[in-house]
Amino acid sequence: MTTPRSPRAPSSGGFLLALLALSAAPLPASALTVCADPNNLPFSNRAQQGLENRLASLLARELRSELRYEWWAQRRGFARHTLGQSKCDIWPGVVSGIQSMLTTHPYYRSTYVFLSLPVKRLDGLTLDDPRLRTLVIGVQMIGDDAMNTPPAHALARRGLTQNVRGYMLYGDYHRPNPAASIVDAVERREVDVALVWGPLAGYFSTRAPQPLHLEPVIPESDQGWPMVFDISVGVRRDEPGLLEQINAALLAQRPAIQKLLQEFGVPQAAALTAQRGAPYSRLP
């Protein structure tokens, strides 16, 4: 999918300039095929409105490649059925260092957040806050096994399962953006507070009919369960050359990527620490 095209033969007068240009930039690829979920805002959708869609456009432009998609619902087995079967070249938005693929240098670092209505006055929560024992808590769930989200494990370790309400990370796929159901639960007051992956909470909080309060989950690591993650672009294991090109493209597009993260309300972990305790509806 990423076989380089042969460059055009330059005219005799521009031969030296053409050689210099080719040595300074990657060869164009015929196409860059992206694995993406067609119904998973704020990350991706078929209308290409998501953060990862926009990032993919930046990368394809930088690589001078045609952008194509392999649409697949992001359920278990997503990587195996897409990258693993060479149906696509990259998967944006993966945890850095995941073993089933190559991963680029991180392009952002984010955190799980406590999400609540400002009227609840839940500033300064931590995982060990005694207030949690009296609250109804929403948490993102994957299943009943050891593959659950870090906040789910952290709450279970503290014996808080009785007042937890689970919202499936995959959700009801017949609905638009099914993972957003946990944010809806906060707005509808089904729960007092929810522990939500930051980019999801940040995006939908800026589009909510009423302000929502976000603060990073503390501590950042709980008995080996991290709450903060570096996020990269995943690349097929048999494409180390493409990995280098994507890394270079991420570096070249860094200012545009930062603007994109701000536009989507992504909480960036490095910026969150200094702002803890301040009420706000949108994180930097």
N, C-alpha and C positions, 0 to 999 in steps of 0.2 A: 504493500500500500504506500510505501514511502520511497519507492525506487526513484532516484533522481532522474530528471529529464536531461537530455544532452543540451548544452547551451548552444545558442545560435552561433554560427561561424561569423566572427567579426569582419568588418571590412579591413583592408590592408592598412589604411591610415589609422584605424583605431585599435590595432591589435594589442599594443602595449597597454593601453588604457583598459581594454577588456580583461587582460590577464590580471592587472592590478585589482580590478573590481571583483573578479572571481575569487581572488585570494583573500579578499576582505569580507566576503559575505558567504553564507551557506548556499549551496546549490538549491534551486527551487525543487520542491517535491511535487509530484503530479497531483497528490491530494493528501490532506490530513483528515483522517477519519476519527471521530470522537465518539466514545461510548457515553450515552447520556440517557437519563430518565425523561420520558415525555410529559410527566405530570408531577413535578417535584420542586416547585418554587419554594424558597428563593434561589435554588441551585440551577434547575434547568426545566424547560418545558418545550413542547413541540413548536411553539411560536418563537422560540429562541429568545425569551425575555429574561432568563435567569442569569445569575452571577457567572456561572460556569459557561453558559452560552457566550456571554460577552467576552469572557476571558479567552475562550476558544477562537473567537473572531480576531482578537488582538494577536494571538499566536500564529494563526494562519496567515494573517497579513504580514507579520514579521518574517515568516518563512516563505512568503510568496507562493502559498499553496492554496488550492481549492479546498474549501471547508465542506466536509460531508459528515453525516451522523449515522450511527448505528443505535437506534432507539431500543431501549430495553428497560423494563420496570426494575428499579433498584431494590431488589429483594436478595435474599441469600442466594449465592451462586452467580451473582451479577458478574463478578470478575472472571469466573471460570467460563461462563458462556459468551463472554465478549472478548476481552483481552486474551484470555486463555485459549480461545479458538481462533485467534488472529482475525476477528471480525472488525476490529478497530485498532487504532494506533495508540491513543491516549485516553485516560480517564481523569479529568480534572477533579480536584476536591477530595483527595485521599489523604489519609494520615501518613506523614513522612515515615519512611522505613518499613512500610508494610511488606511482608515477605513474598507475597504472590506476584510482585511486579517490581520493576525499577521505579524509583521515585526521584523527582527533581529536588533541587534546593527549595525550601519552603517559600511560598509567596505571601503567606500570612500565618499568624499565630492567634488562636482564639480560645475561648473558655466557655464552660457551662456557666449559666447565670441563674440567679434567683429572679423570677419574674412575678410581679404582683401589681395590684392596683395601688396608686399612691394613698388612697384613703385608708388602706390597711395599716399604714405606718409601720412597715416591716424593714426599715433601714437597718443596715449593719448585721444582717443574718450571717451565721456561719453554720456549718454542719453540726456543730456541738451546741448551738444555741438552744436553751431550754424552751424557748417559745415554740419550737417545732413540734413539741409533744402535744401542744394544744391546737395545732393547725391542721387543716386538711391540705395535703401536699400532693401536687401533681408531679409525676415523673415519667420520663420517656422509657418505654419498655421495648425489648426485642422479643423475648420469649421467657420460658420458665427455666432456662438452663444458664450455664455460666457465661453466656454470651451477652448478658444484659448490659445496659449502659452503666458507666461508672457511678453516677448519682444513685441509681437503683441499688447497687451493691453497698454504697456508703450508708444509705438509709437503713437497709436491712441489717447491716452490722451493728447499728445503734438500736435495733429493736423497734423501729418506727413503721413497721409494715401495716399495722392496724389502721393508721390514719393516712395511708398512701392510696392514691388513685392512679392507676396505670393508664397511659395513653400510648398505643402502639406506634413505634417509630415508622412502621410501614403503613399503618392506617387502612381506612376503607378506600381502595383505589378507584372506586366508582365516583368518589368526590374529588373536586379540584384540590390539589395540594394537600393530600391527606395528613401529612405530618404536622400541619398547622393546627390540628384539633386541640392540642395541649394549650396553645395560645388562646384559642376560642374559649377554653374552659376557664381560664383566668378572667377573661372579659365577662363571661356569664356568671361569674362568682360560684362556679361549681367547686373550685378549689381556692384556698387562701393564697397560696404561693405555688409556683411550679419551678422545677429545676430543668432547664431547657438548654440545648446546644445554642451557643451565642448567635451565630449567623441567622438561625431560624427565628430566634426571639427578636433580634435587632431589626430584621426586615419587617416582620409583621407588626411589631410594636409601633413602627413609624407610620403604618397604614391603618392602625386601629382607630375606631371612632372616639376613644377616650385615651388619655395618656396612660402609659404603662411604665412601671419602675423596674429597672434592671440593675443588678449588682453581681459581680463575679462570685462564683462559689468558692468559699474558703473552708479548709485549706486547699491549695492547688493540687496536692497529692494526698490520698487517703489510703493508708495501708496498701500501697502499690497500685491503687486505682487513680490514674491522673484525671484531673478536671480540665487541664490545659493541653492543647495539641497543636503541633506544627502541621500545616496543610500544604500539600504538594500536588504536582501533576503526576499521575501514574503513567508509566510507559511500558509497552510490551517488553518482556525480558530478552527477546531476541533482537532488540533495537537499541543497543548502546549508543550508536551514532545519532539516532534521533533524540535520545536523552540529552546529549551534549547540545544539540540544536535548540531543544526546548529550554534548557537552562540559559542559553545565550539570549533567547527571545524573551524570557521572563526578566532578565536583567535589563535588556533594552527597553522593555515596556513598563519598567517599574513605576514611573510617575503615573502612567495611565492606569495601572493596576491599583495604586493607592487611591486614586480618585474613584475608581469603581467600588472598592471596598467601603469607602465613605458613603457613596451613593446608596449602597445596599444596607447601610447601617450595621456593618459587621463589627462586633466588639473585638478590638485587638488587645490581646492580653497585656502587652507591655504598657499600653496607655491606661488600662483599667486600674492598675494598682494605685496610682497616684490619685485617682478620682473616687476611691471607695468612700461610701457614705454620703455622697452628693446625689440628690434626687435628679434624675434626668430621664427623658424618654428615648433619647438617641445617643448611642455611644460612639466615640471617634473610631 
